[in-house]
Amino acid sequence: MSVAFLFPGQGSQRVGMGRLLADARPESRMVFDEADATLGFALSRLCFEGPEDELQLTTNTQPALVATSVAALRALEREGLRPDWVAGHSLGEYSALVCAGALSLADAIRTVRLRGQYMQEAVPVGVGAMAAVLGLDLAEVERACTQAADGEIVAPANVNSPGQIVIAGHTAAVERASALCRTAGAKRAVLLPVSAPFHCALMRPAQERLALYLADVSLREPTTPLVNNVDACAVRTAQACRDGLVRQVSAPVLWQQSIELLVAQGVDTFVEVGPGGVLSGLVKRIAKGVRTLNVEDPASLTQTAAALATDGAARSQGN
C-alpha cells in the first residue's frame, strides 16, 4: 500500500467545518488556537459559526481552509499515520507543505491570508470571471479559449479531471469561450460564483506581490515528496516548493496530471484531509480502482485510521 494525503482548496469551505474535530481532539483544537493567535482574531469562530458571508471572503476562506485541513492532519498524525506522498489543490498546496514539514502552520496561515488579499485586489470585482466546462477535452477547451480571447485573457485555470475543466479570465472572454465550448459539444459551461479569476494571467500582479513576501518565508526541505500544482511533478527541495507556490498563482492547477503521476508512482490509496469530498470525487474520475478515504470529523477519522491500520498490519504480515 502506498498512501497520498490530498488537501482541498477554495470551494470546500462551509460554516461548521472543523468544529467536531476541535471539540473531540486536543491536537486539532491546538491548531485553531494557533491560527487565532497568529492572525489576532477568532478565525476558529468564523469556521465554526460563520457568518457565511464573512467566511466566503477569500482573505478569510484561505486561512480557514488551511487551519481546518491541518487540524484534521494533526488528528491523523496522533493516530501514527503518515503519507508517502502529499499534494494539495491550489490553496491546498500550503496545507500539503505543512504536512511535509516544509512550512510551519503559522507561516502558512499568515501567507495565505495575504495571498487571498493580493488575489482579490489584483482584479476589480466584475472584471474577471471563471466558468466550469463539463464534457469537453482539454484540447477543445484550449481551442475555444484561443478563439474567444479577442485581445482579452481567457484560459484553462483548473484541469480537474477528464471532462471537467475550469476556465478563467476577463468576464466577456469567459462568456464567449463558454458559448464556444457549448457549441463544440460541452455538456455544460456555466459561470462560477467566485470573487476573482484565479489561476490565469490576470493574477500576475498578485503573483508578484506574493513572490516578494514568500522570499522571506522560511521553507525547509520536505520530508515527504510533494506533487505540485504548477508542473504536476515531484518536488523535494525548499526552493522548488517556494517557486511552485509563486507560479501557481497565475498558472493552471494541473490536478488530473498530478493524480496520474501519483498513480504512476504506485499510490493506490488517497486520503482527502479536510472539509468536503471534492478531491475524492475527482480522483475516482481520474484513476479507476484506487481507494479514496477522507478525514473531516471524528467519525471519518476513526474509519480512515482503522482502514489504514488494517492494511498496514496486512502488509507487515505479508512481508
C-alpha positions, 0 to 999 in steps of 0.5 A, a space after each residue: 500500500 502506498 498512501 497520498 494525503 490530498 488537501 482541498 482548496 477554495 470551494 470546500 469551505 462551509 460554516 461548521 467545518 472543523 468544529 467536531 474535530 476541535 471539540 473531540 481532539 486536543 491536537 486539532 483544537 491546538 491548531 485553531 488556537 494557533 491560527 487565532 493567535 497568529 492572525 489576532 482574531 477568532 478565525 476558529 469562530 468564523 469556521 465554526 459559526 460563520 457568518 457565511 458571508 464573512 467566511 466566503 471572503 477569500 482573505 478569510 476562506 484561505 486561512 480557514 481552509 488551511 487551519 481546518 485541513 491541518 487540524 484534521 492532519 494533526 488528528 491523523 498524525 496522533 493516530 501514527 499515520 503518515 503519507 508517502 506522498 502529499 499534494 494539495 489543490 491550489 490553496 491546498 498546496 500550503 496545507 500539503 507543505 505543512 504536512 511535509 514539514 516544509 512550512 510551519 502552520 503559522 507561516 502558512 496561515 499568515 501567507 495565505 491570508 495575504 495571498 487571498 488579499 493580493 488575489 482579490 485586489 489584483 482584479 476589480 470585482 466584475 472584471 474577471 470571471 471563471 466558468 466550469 466546462 463539463 464534457 469537453 477535452 482539454 484540447 477543445 477547451 484550449 481551442 475555444 479559449 484561443 478563439 474567444 480571447 479577442 485581445 482579452 485573457 481567457 484560459 484553462 485555470 483548473 484541469 480537474 479531471 477528464 471532462 471537467 475543466 475550469 476556465 478563467 479570465 476577463 468576464 466577456 472572454 469567459 462568456 464567449 469561450 463558454 458559448 464556444 465550448 457549448 457549441 463544440 459539444 460541452 455538456 455544460 459551461 456555466 459561470 462560477 460564483 467566485 470573487 476573482 479569476 484565479 489561476 490565469 494571467 490576470 493574477 500576475 500582479 498578485 503573483 508578484 506581490 506574493 513572490 516578494 513576501 514568500 522570499 522571506 518565508 522560511 521553507 525547509 526541505 520536505 520530508 515527504 515528496 510533494 506533487 505540485 500544482 504548477 508542473 504536476 511533478 515531484 518536488 523535494 527541495 525548499 526552493 522548488 516548493 517556494 517557486 511552485 507556490 509563486 507560479 501557481 498563482 497565475 498558472 493552471 492547477 494541473 490536478 488530473 496530471 498530478 493524480 496520474 503521476 501519483 498513480 504512476 508512482 504506485 499510490 493506490 490509496 488517497 486520503 482527502 484531509 479536510 472539509 468536503 469530498 471534492 478531491 475524492 470525487 475527482 480522483 475516482 474520475 481520474 484513476 479507476 480502482 484506487 481507494 479514496 478515504 477522507 478525514 473531516 470529523 471524528 467519525 471519518 477519522 476513526 474509519 480512515 485510521 482503522 482502514 489504514 491500520 488494517 492494511 498496514 498490519 496486512 502488509 507487515 504480515 505479508 512481508 
